[in-house]
Amino acid sequence: MASAEAALKAVKKAARAGQLGRAAADNLQLWLTGEAFAEYRDEVAAAVATGEFESLDDAFGQVIPFGTAGRRGREGVGPNRINARTIAESAAGLGDYVREAFPTAAPTCVIAYDTRRNSESYGKLCAEVLAARGLQVALFEAPRATPMLAYAVLARRALCGIMITASHNPPDDNGFKAYWRSGGQVVPPHDGRIIDYVNRLSRESIAREPLAQGIQEDRITILGHEADADYWHYVSEQAVTRFREARLVYSPLQGTGGVCVVPVLERAGFEDVHVVASQAQPSSEFEAVANQVANPEAPAAMKEVIDLCRELDADAGIASDPDADRIGFVAREASEESGYRFFNGNQIGVLVAWFACQAMSREGIMPERPEILKSAVTSELITRIGEDYGVHVRGELPVGFRWMGEILDALMDDGQLIAAIEESHGVNRGSRVRDKDAASAALALAELTAELKAKGLSVSELLDQLYLKYGYHAELMHSVTQPKKEIIDAILASLRANPPRELDGLPVVSVEDRLEGRYLDPVTHQPVVENFLIYQLGGDSRIDGVKVAIRPSGTEPKMKVYVQGYKRVPEGGSLQAVKAAVDHFLADLPLQVLAAAGQAQ
């Protein structure tokens, strides 16, 4: 076995040779010598002995940051990995900040975890850390979905919450999502303050109270069926129609959806629901899902759903990701080779928005001040539908459902929300669940399917009707990956220094650079500084209008280019011709953006 002394010498040698950065070398030395890291010493020494310094530089070069969805990444040893140490630091930092923010309150934290490797042990670890810091803890008894955690934080009037999950990431990943007393994910300035507290703990041992002792002394409460039933009832009450005749297939993709989506559909009166047997049981490896990627944004992940739909002649199929916040949807379509069409996140959002608006209007239950929330990169067709029904649409929100949770908490009354939507297959219709909710989305899609079936209309035919009324809208996202983050930074710097005057012949009529802080948080009215560019393009005979958004990752050498455009169908014109023209125009637009920055991808 490699010794810590030998590892220290190897680290110093690698640092002198430029194989390790200063931060990585310092952190490796700390983890090899610090008493707080004694349990990792042998593992770190063994990793150093392999000589894989590029990997070590990544694992030890920084402290894993809070992003739009908390901390998420590969499991492994080091401060830039998810492990018991970084999870304990996260919980302790959150607990310390909560005690500072609410010095006179009796702080409570609700904790849930998904089905991933080590998620249960991480969840229990968080409970032990917070109990040792004087917080009351409510810990779910078994794996639960993210929206169930979000609901429980608000329902139990807790001051914070923790969800152990990496959502739809590959099996090697895990993560820590922090929730505020609102039931939504933490937003500025809280996220920054939490990480400040985490950084203060970087060299300290972190105390734990044994779980059994915490339970015995009533500092840790175990949540079970009663908390589940409360959530099931709330979401099932979001139903707005009486249409129930639909045969549905559902898969939790080996995640937690079986404890939220299925009970909600059953309580709402859907009796003909069939679960994909091979994907019904939770698994940390997602071995029954294509490529072990349990992400319903990917058509490949829906294969088993489609197979069972075909076998049962089902009307539609639904899937959720491992923590059951994202939704996937397919519906019967004769023109598809499989007999079923996959709908992307923008299309799902359009369908849910239209269904909710028209059904609530028809049933006379539209609230007085209805609102739809969507991010700036989500389909503008949602805005046009909402406004047509008299709904106020907040359509330029920053990316990340945490911003919607903030608005639901501070600016909206219970019942005002028609839908909150993100293009990344995130939908929610309940204002007391302040995060994406696959059960809420599944209920809306099930009702939509049943209503269309009763009217003899397919989902594709409905979309075409909407395109004829509001114009054909298309969206696509192009992901750019480079060897180094500096290349991505250079692309953004070039676009800022020399913004394009036109893209593919269309004039750039406006540029919004959110790095300048001109976008104000609608709640705090403080600038939201994002590394985010938005171009509005004028139209011509090919297309009526185009929106381009460019958003780099904060931690990885990646960048996303979102483009969306629309064109109204001229009187007597062909919808299919308009579709073909718009799709063709948008297909090359991300490359035009990169060309404007002097890059090719």
N, C-alpha and C positions, 0 to 999 in steps of 0.2 A: 504493500500500500504506500502511495506517495506521502511524504511527510510535509507538514506545513512549512518547515524550514526550507526544504528544497523548493517548494512552490514559491516561497517569497523570493528566493534567489532568481528563479526563472521569470517571475513577474518583473523584477528590476531589470533583468537583462533584456526582456522583450520591450520594456518601456524605452530603454536606451537605444534600442534598434528601431524604434518607431513602429513597432508592431502593436503597441497598446497606447492609447491616449492617456493623458494625465489623470482624468477622472476615473477611467477604468482601472488604472494601476492603483490609485488611492483606495478605491472601493474594494479591489481584490485584497489589498493589504489589510483593510479593516475586517473583511469577512474571514481572513485567515488568522487574525490575531485577537479580534475583539471577543470578549466574553459573551456578549449578546448574540454572537453568531456561532457559538461553539458547536451547535448541532449540525452546522453546515460545513465545518472545517474539512473533514475528510472528503466530502463531495467536491468542494472547491479545489482542494489539492489534486484530486484525481483529474479534474477538468483541466487544470493547468498542465499536468503531466502529459496530456495528449498533444500539447503544442498548438491547439486550434485557437490561436489568439484573435483571429478575426471574429469568431463567434463570442469569445470572452469579452472582446472590446464592446460588442453590441450588448451583451448581457449585463455588463458592469459599467458601461459608459455614462449612464444617466439613471435617474429615478423615474420609473414608469409613470407617465403623466396622467392627469385627468383630462379626458377628451369629451366629445359630445355625448358619450354614453359611459362616463366614469373611467375606470381603469380596465383595460382588456389587453390580453396578449398571450404569448406562449407560456406554458408552464415550464419551470426550470429554476436553476439557482441563479441568484444575482438580483440587484435592485431594479433592473429593467425587465424582470420576469415576474410572472404570477407564481407565488409560492407562499408557504405558511408565514414567512417573515413579512412579505409585502402586504399580504392580506391583514395580518395582525397590525401592522403600521397603519393601514388604511382605516381599520376599525377604531384604533386608538386615537388617531388624528381626528376622525369624525366625532368621536365621543368627547374629546377635549374641547373641540370647537363648539359643540352643542352646549356644553356646560358653561363656556364663556358667553355664548349668545343668549342663554336663558338662565342667568345665575340664580334666580329665585324659583325656578320651576323644578318639578320632580321629573327629570327627563326619562322618557321611554323610547326604546328603539324596537321596531319590528324587523325580523330577519327571516328571509326565505332563501332557498337554494334550488337549483335545477338538478338535472340528472347527470351532469358531467363528472369526469374523474375528479375526485377530491372535493366536489362541491359540498357534500354533506359535512365533511370534516372541516372545511373552511367556514361553513355557516355556524357550526358549533364553536369553532375557534373564536369567531366574532362575538358570539354570545358570552364566552368566557372572558374575553378581553373587556367588553363593555361592562359586564357585571363587576369586574374587579375595579372599574373606574367609577362605580356608584350609579350606573344607569339601570333602570328596570328594563328587562328584555322580554319580548314576546317572540318565541321561535317556533316556526311551523314544524310540525312533527315529521314531515316527509317532503319530498320534492314538490314544489308548487310553481305556478306560472308567475312571470313578472307582473302582469296586471292584477293578480290576486294580492301580491305584496303591496303594490301601489294603492289598491283599494283599502287594504287593512291599515296602512299608515294613517290614512284620513279617518277611517271609521273608528279607530281606537284612539284618535287624538294624540298620536305619538309625535314626538319632536323630530324624529328622523327614521330612516329605514335603510336596510341593506339588502341587496339582491346579489347573490353569488351566481353569476352566469357569464357566458361569452356569447349569448344569443345564438346566431346562426353560424358562428365561426367553426373551423375544423376541430376535430376531436382533441388536438394537442393544446388548445387554448382554454383559458378560463378568464374570469374577470370579477370585478367588484363595482356595483352600481350603488351610488349613494342617493338617498331620497330625503327631501326636506319635509317639514311638518305639513306642507300643502299636499303631500302625496305625490308630488312630481319630482323629477330628478333635480339635483342641485344646479343652480344657475349662478352666474356672477352676482355678487362677489364671493358667495359662499364656497364655490369650487376652489378658487384660489386660496382662500383662507384655510380650507381643509388641508390642502397640500402643504401650506406653510406649517401647519401643526404636524403633519406627517414628517416633514423634513427635520423638525426639531427632535424627532424620535430616532433619527438615523443611526445613532450610536448607542442607544439605550436598550436595556432589557425591557420587555413588555410583560407586565403582570397579567396573570389569568386566574380566574376563579373556577375551579373544577365544576363541570356542568352539573354533576349530581348534587354537589353542595349548593350551587346556585338555585337549583330547583327546590331542594329541601328547605332552603331559607327564603323562598318566595321572591328571589331576585330575578329568576328566570321562569317564565310561564310558557307552557307548551300549547300551541294553537292547533286545533283539530277540526272536526266536522262542522262545528258551529260557525267558525269563521268562513269555511268554504261555502256553507249554505247561504250565509248572508250575501256573499259575492254572487253566487248563482242566481239568487232571487233578484238582486239589483240589475244584473245584466239582462236576464230574461224579460224583465219588465220594460226593456227598450223596444220590444216588439210593437209594431204599429198597424199591422194588417191581420186579417183572418185567413189569409191564404196559407195552407199547410200541405197541400197535395204535391209533394215533390220527393223523388227518390234521390237521396244524397249519399255520397261516399266521403269519408273523412279519414285523414291520417295525421297523427301527432308527430310523424317522422321520428319516432322513438324518443320523443321529449315529454314535456309536462302537459301537453294539450288535452290528454285524456281526463284530467281532473278539472278542466274548465270548459272546453268547447262542447264536449258531449253532454255533460249535465245541463248546460245552458240550453242547447237545442232541445233536449228532452223536456225540460220544464216549460219551454215556449210552445210545445205541442207538436214538434216534428218527430214522428214515430217511425219513419222509414229511413233511418240513418244507419249506414254500414261502415264499420271501421276496418281499415286494411290490417289484417291479422298479423302479417310479418313485421309491421311497424307499430303495433299497438303497445308493446312492452317497452318501457324506458331502457335506454342503453347509452352508456357514455361513448361508445365507439361508432354509433350510427351505421353499423355494418350492413343493415338492410336497406340503406339509402344509397342511391347512385353516387359513386366517388366519395362516400362517407361525408358528404356535404349536405347537411339537413337544412337547406336554405330554400324556402318556397319561391324566392325570386328567380331561381334557376329552373327552367323547364324540365331538366333531367330529374330533379328531385320529385317531380309529379308523376313519374312513369308508373309506379305501382298504383297510384290513385286512378290514373287513366285506365290501366289494365282492369281494375275492379269495376270501374264505371262501365266499361265495355261488356264485362261478364254479366253485370246486373242490369244493363240497359238503363243506367242511372241518368238523371237529368243534369247533375252537376257534381263536381268533386272539389273538396276543400282540404287544405293542409295548413299546419302551423309549424313554426320553427321550434327549436328545443325549449325555449322559455315562453313560447306561445304568445308572443307579442306581434309577430309578422304573420301575414296570411297569404296563401296561394289559392288560386281559383281556376278551374276549368269548367267548361259547359259544352253541352252537345252541339256539334257543328258538322253537318253532313259533308261540307267541302273539305274538311281536314282528313288526312289519311287515317288518323287514329279514330276519327269520329268525334273528337273533342278538341276544343280550342283553348289554348293557354292565354290568360289575360295578364298583362303586366301591371305594375303597381299604379301607374297613372290611370289605366283603364278601370282597375278595381275602384280607385278613388272616384272616378266619374260615375260609375255605376251606383256606388253607395250614396253619393251626393244626390244624384237624380232620384233614386228610389226614396230616400228620406224626404226630400223636398216635396215630391209629388204626392207621396202617401200621406204625409202629415197635413198637407194642404187639403187633400181630398177628405181626410177623416176629421178635419176641423180641429186638429190638435197642434197646429203650428204655434209656437210661443210668441209672445208679443215682440221680443227683440231677438229674433233668431240669428245665430252666427255660424259660419263655417270658418275653420282655421286650416290654413295650408302653408307649406313652405314655399319659398321663392322659386324653387326648382320643380315644383309640382304643376301639373297641367292647368293652363289657363281656362280650359273648358269648364272646369269646376267653378271658376269665378263667374263665367257667363251663365251657367245653369243656376247658381245660387242667386245672382242678381235678378234673374228672370222671375224667380219666386219671391222676391222681396227680402232675401236673406243678405245680411251684411257679411261680406267675405274679407277676412284678414288674410291676404294672399301673398304677402312678401316677407313672411317670417323667416328668421334664420333657420338653417338646417338643424334638425334635432328636435325630437318631441318635447324636450325639456322646456323649450320656449312656449309651447302650447300649454303645458301644465301650469306655467307661471301665469298665463293669461286666464286660464280657467279658474285659478285660485283668486286672482286679484280683481278681475274686470267683469266676470260673468256670473250670473245667478244660476243656481241649479235648474236644469231643464232648458236653458238657453241654447245649448250646443246642438246643432244639427249633425255635424261630423267634424272630426279633426283628421287630417289626411296628409301623408307624406308619400312621395313617389316610390320609396323603398319598401312598398307593401305594408305600410303602417296605417291603420285606420282605428278610430275609436268614436263611439257615439254617446258615451256616458260621461257626464261632466264630473262624476265622483271617482272615475278611474283616470288618473292624469298621466297616462302613458299609452302607448300602443296596446291594443287589446284584440287578440285574434278571436276571442269568443264573441265580442261585440260585432266585429266585422263578419264573422261566420253567420251570425243571426241575421244581419242585414242582407247578406248574399243569399241565404236560404229563403228569406221572405221574397226577395226579388225573383229568385228562380221559380218559386211557387206561383207568384202573381203572373209572371210571363207565361208560364205553362198554362194557366187558366185562360189566358188571352190568346193562346196559340201563337206566341211570338218567341223567337229565339233571342238569346243575349246579343248575338251579333247583329240581328235585325234591329234590336233596340238601339245599339250603338250607331248604326247607320241612320236611324231616324234622328238621333241627336246631332249627327254630323250634318244632315240636311237642314236642320233647324238653326244650328249655331255655327256651322262651318266645320270642315274637317280639321281636326287637331291631331298632330303627331309629335311625339317626343322620343328622344334617344339620349343615351349617355355613353360617352367614350372615355374609357379609363386609360391613363398614360402612366407607365411605370418606367423609371430611369434607374441607372445603377446607383446614383447618389442623389440625396435630397438637394444638394447645391444646384443640380441641373434644373430641377423643378423651380427652385427659387429664381434661377436666371430667366426662365421662361416668363414667370410672373413679373419680374423686374423689367424685362423687355416690353411686355404688353403695357406696363404702366408708363414707362419712359416714352414709348412710341406707340400709342394706341392706334389701332387700325382705323382708317377713315371709311373703309368699306370691306365687306366680306362677301366673296363670290358675286360681286356686282351690286350688292345691296348697300346703301349708305348706313353707316352707324350713326343713328340720330341721338343717342344718349349713352353715356357711360356712368355707371354707379360703382364706385370703388369703396367697399365697406371697410377697407383698412383705414380710411380717413375718418371713420367714426361718425359719419353723417346719419347713419341709421340709428334711431333712438329706440331704446327698449320701451314698448308701449306701457309698461307698468311703472318702471322707475324713471323713465324719460332721460336715462343716462345713455351715452353713446355705446353702441355695441360694436366693438372693433373685431372684424372678421377678415381673414385673408380671402377675399371673395370679390370677384369682378362680375358685373352684369352689363351686357350690351343689349340695347334695343335697336333693332334694325328696321328700316323702312321696307315697304313692299314694292312689288312691281307686278308684271303680268303673270309671273310664275307663282307668287305667294303673297298673301296679304300682310303678313307680319311675322317677325322672327325674334326670339329671345335667346340669348346665349349667356350661360353662367359658367364661370371657371372657379373651381374650388380645390385647392391642394389639401392633402393630408397634413395634419400638424406634426406628425411624428415619423412618417414613412416617405420614401421617395416616389410618391404617387400624386396624381392630379386627376380630377374628374372634369370633363367638359360636358355640360348639359345643353342640349339645343331643343327648342320646341318652336313649331310654326303652325300657322293655320291659313286656310283659304276657304272662303264661302263658295258654295256650288252655284254657278250662274244659272239663271232661269233657263230651263230646258237643257242644262248641261248634265254631264255624267259624273256621279259621285266617284265611280271607279277611276275615271281619268284624273280627277282632282287628287285622289289618294295617291295615284302613281306619281303625279308631278311633285307633290309635296314630299313624299317619301324619298324620291330621287334627289330633290334639292337638299334635304337635310342630311342625307347619307354622307356627303363629303364635307359638310360644314366644320366638324371638329378638326379636320386636317387643314382647313383654311385658317382656323385660329392658330394652330401650331405653325403654319407657314408664315403667318403675320409676325410671329415671335422669332422667326428664323430657325425653326425646328422642324424636323420631320419625324413622323412616328408611324 
